[in-house]
Amino acid sequence: MPLKTTPDSKRPPGPPDPRSLTPDPLSDYASKRSFTATPEPPPSVQSTPGANYFCVQRHDATRLHYDFRLEIDGVLKSWAIPKGPTLDPTVRHLAAHVEDHPIDYGSFEGTIPAGNYGAGSVMLWDRGTFDVLDNLPARDQLARGDLKFRLHGDKLKGDYAIVLMKGRGKGNEWLLVKKRDQYAVPGWDVEAHAYSVLSGRTQEEIAQNLPARKSKKQTSGPTDAVWESSRPAKKHSASKTATAESRTSHPAPRKKKLTSQP
């Protein structure tokens, strides 16, 4: 006896796709931006097994700060660090957890136009890979409020931890801690390394949309590392020449008050 079949239109609905029940990790990121008005990349979750990219972006928004990002579960988990990351193991810097960013944001450098969220110049200050320490996956360590990792960047190297300050403020306050190892440098000054690892430019040069520098020195380790310019010399008046020489020598950038705004 043949079995009766039920037309698709009359079949009862099956269980929902579990993926449809998972919150979009980039919904906050997307809701704050108009991608027709900003050069920032649109949201895109990228699940690549074993991916372990990290980056730090120096962001001259309403207040200058550094955005620290780790690739975890297809997005860049992100913290805004008012005083920036450090190689100094004697200090602990506040890191405010902010919205997840797409992986493509990790190579972004440029200027967010006025009137947009986070308007201002963005420098790719450091980048590289990281290893998760401890036996737990990164997501589980974040859930417990204590993530241990090792950085392999151009400027930042060695072991770190980012630790949730439980019971404090809005619940998004963490501390970035540099561990004592062979890469630790007491007294290390983040502002002495304010040059892009992507283009070699200063924050002011990025804001002015000046061309990338073509050569640079290694920037990790002690504070004596500087960028070199390969731009051809031009004829200027004495006053303009002095200005150009000052810029080529990379004086310390203008100090600004730092805050935790993303």
C-alpha positions in Angstrom: 0.0 0.0 0.0 1.6 3.3 -1.1 2.4 5.8 1.7 0.6 9.1 1.7 2.7 12.1 1.3 1.9 15.5 2.7 2.5 18.5 0.4 5.2 20.9 1.7 2.6 23.6 2.1 0.7 21.5 4.6 3.6 20.1 6.6 3.9 21.4 10.1 6.9 23.7 10.6 10.1 22.1 11.8 12.3 23.4 14.6 14.0 26.7 13.9 17.5 26.8 12.5 19.8 27.2 15.5 21.8 29.8 13.6 18.8 32.0 13.4 18.6 32.0 17.2 22.2 33.3 17.6 22.5 37.0 18.1 24.4 38.9 15.4 27.7 39.8 17.0 28.1 42.8 14.7 24.6 44.3 15.1 25.9 47.0 17.5 28.7 47.8 15.1 26.3 48.1 12.1 23.7 50.1 14.0 26.2 52.9 14.9 27.5 53.4 11.3 26.2 54.5 7.9 28.5 52.7 5.4 27.6 55.1 2.6 29.1 57.9 4.7 32.2 56.2 6.3 35.1 54.3 4.7 34.9 51.7 7.5 34.2 48.1 6.3 30.6 46.8 6.5 29.8 44.0 9.0 30.9 40.5 8.0 31.5 37.5 10.3 34.4 35.4 9.1 34.8 32.0 10.7 38.3 30.7 10.0 39.5 27.9 12.2 42.6 28.7 14.0 42.6 32.4 13.0 44.5 34.5 15.6 45.0 38.0 14.2 45.4 41.0 16.6 45.7 44.7 16.0 45.9 48.0 17.8 44.5 51.2 16.3 45.4 54.6 17.5 42.1 56.6 17.2 42.1 60.4 17.4 38.3 60.8 17.9 36.7 63.2 20.4 39.5 62.0 22.7 42.6 60.2 21.8 42.7 56.5 22.7 43.9 53.1 21.5 41.6 50.3 20.3 42.9 46.8 21.1 41.4 43.9 19.1 41.7 40.1 19.2 40.2 37.8 16.6 37.9 35.4 18.4 34.9 33.5 16.9 35.0 35.3 13.5 35.0 38.8 14.8 37.5 41.3 16.5 36.7 41.4 20.2 37.6 45.0 21.1 38.6 47.2 24.0 39.2 50.9 24.1 42.3 51.7 26.1 42.7 55.4 27.1 46.4 55.1 28.0 47.2 52.6 25.3 48.9 49.2 25.6 52.3 48.8 27.1 55.4 46.7 27.5 55.7 47.9 31.1 54.8 45.1 33.6 54.5 47.6 36.5 51.3 49.3 35.3 47.8 48.1 34.6 45.8 50.0 32.0 42.0 50.4 32.0 40.4 48.7 28.9 36.7 49.4 28.2 35.0 46.6 26.3 33.2 47.9 23.3 31.3 46.4 20.4 32.7 43.6 18.3 34.2 44.7 14.9 34.5 42.8 11.6 37.8 41.1 10.8 38.3 43.5 7.8 38.5 46.4 10.3 41.9 45.0 11.4 43.5 46.5 8.3 41.6 49.8 8.4 43.6 53.1 8.4 42.2 56.4 7.4 39.8 59.2 8.5 36.2 58.8 9.6 34.4 61.9 8.3 32.9 64.4 10.7 29.3 63.7 11.6 29.9 59.9 11.8 30.3 57.7 14.8 33.9 57.9 16.0 34.8 60.7 13.6 38.6 61.3 13.4 41.8 59.7 12.1 42.5 56.0 12.7 46.1 54.7 12.6 47.0 51.0 12.4 49.4 51.2 15.3 50.3 47.5 15.6 49.3 44.2 14.2 50.3 40.5 14.3 49.2 37.2 15.7 48.5 35.9 19.2 48.5 32.6 21.0 45.9 31.7 23.6 47.6 30.6 26.9 46.0 28.2 29.4 43.9 25.1 28.4 40.6 26.9 27.9 39.5 28.3 24.5 39.5 32.1 24.2 35.7 32.4 24.4 35.6 30.4 27.7 38.4 32.5 29.2 36.5 35.7 28.3 33.4 34.3 29.8 35.2 33.7 33.1 36.7 37.3 32.9 40.4 36.4 32.6 42.0 35.9 29.1 45.7 35.0 28.9 47.5 35.3 25.6 50.9 35.9 24.0 51.3 38.6 21.3 53.6 38.5 18.3 53.3 42.0 16.9 55.6 44.6 15.4 55.6 46.6 18.7 53.8 44.5 21.3 55.4 41.1 22.2 55.2 38.6 25.0 52.6 37.5 27.5 49.5 39.5 28.5 46.3 39.1 30.4 43.1 41.1 30.1 41.0 40.8 33.3 37.4 41.9 34.0 37.0 44.2 37.0 34.0 42.5 38.5 31.4 44.5 40.2 32.8 47.8 38.8 31.0 50.5 36.8 29.0 49.4 33.8 30.4 45.9 33.7 32.6 46.6 30.7 35.7 47.6 32.6 38.8 45.4 32.1 42.5 45.7 32.8 45.2 45.0 30.3 48.3 43.6 32.1 51.8 43.0 30.7 53.4 39.9 32.2 57.1 39.9 33.3 59.1 38.2 30.5 62.0 38.9 28.1 60.0 41.5 26.3 59.0 43.6 29.3 60.4 47.2 29.4 59.7 49.1 32.6 58.9 52.8 31.8 58.0 52.0 28.2 56.1 55.0 26.6 53.4 54.2 24.1 53.5 57.7 22.7 57.1 57.4 21.7 55.9 54.8 19.1 53.1 56.8 17.5 53.7 55.7 13.9 51.7 53.4 11.7 52.9 49.8 11.0 50.9 49.9 7.7 52.1 53.2 6.2 54.7 54.7 8.5 52.7 57.8 8.8 52.0 59.9 11.9 48.5 60.6 13.1 48.7 64.1 11.6 49.8 62.7 8.2 46.9 60.3 8.2 44.4 63.1 9.0 45.8 65.1 6.1 45.7 62.0 3.8 49.4 62.3 3.0 51.0 59.4 1.1 52.5 56.4 2.9 56.2 56.4 3.8 58.2 53.7 2.0 60.7 52.7 4.6 60.7 52.3 8.3 62.7 50.8 11.1 61.6 47.9 13.4 59.4 49.4 16.1 59.2 46.7 18.8 61.2 46.9 22.0 62.8 50.0 23.6 61.7 53.6 22.8 64.6 54.4 20.5 62.9 53.0 17.4 61.8 55.5 14.9 60.4 55.6 11.3 62.5 56.8 8.4 61.1 58.6 5.3 62.2 57.8 1.8 60.4 60.8 0.3 62.6 62.8 -2.2 63.9 66.0 -0.9 62.3 69.2 -2.2 63.6 72.8 -2.4 62.0 75.0 0.2 62.7 78.3 1.9 64.7 78.2 5.1 61.5 78.2 7.3 59.9 75.5 5.3 63.1 73.4 5.3 63.2 73.6 9.1 59.6 72.5 9.3 60.3 69.5 6.9 63.4 68.5 8.9 61.4 68.6 12.1 58.7 66.4 10.6 61.3 63.9 9.2 62.9 63.5 12.6 59.5 62.4 14.0 59.1 64.6 17.1 56.8 63.3 19.8 53.2 63.9 18.7 51.0 66.5 20.3 49.8 65.2 23.6 46.1 64.9 24.0 43.9 63.9 26.9 43.1 60.2 26.6 39.7 58.6 27.3 37.9 55.4 26.8 35.6 56.4 24.0 35.7 53.8 21.2 
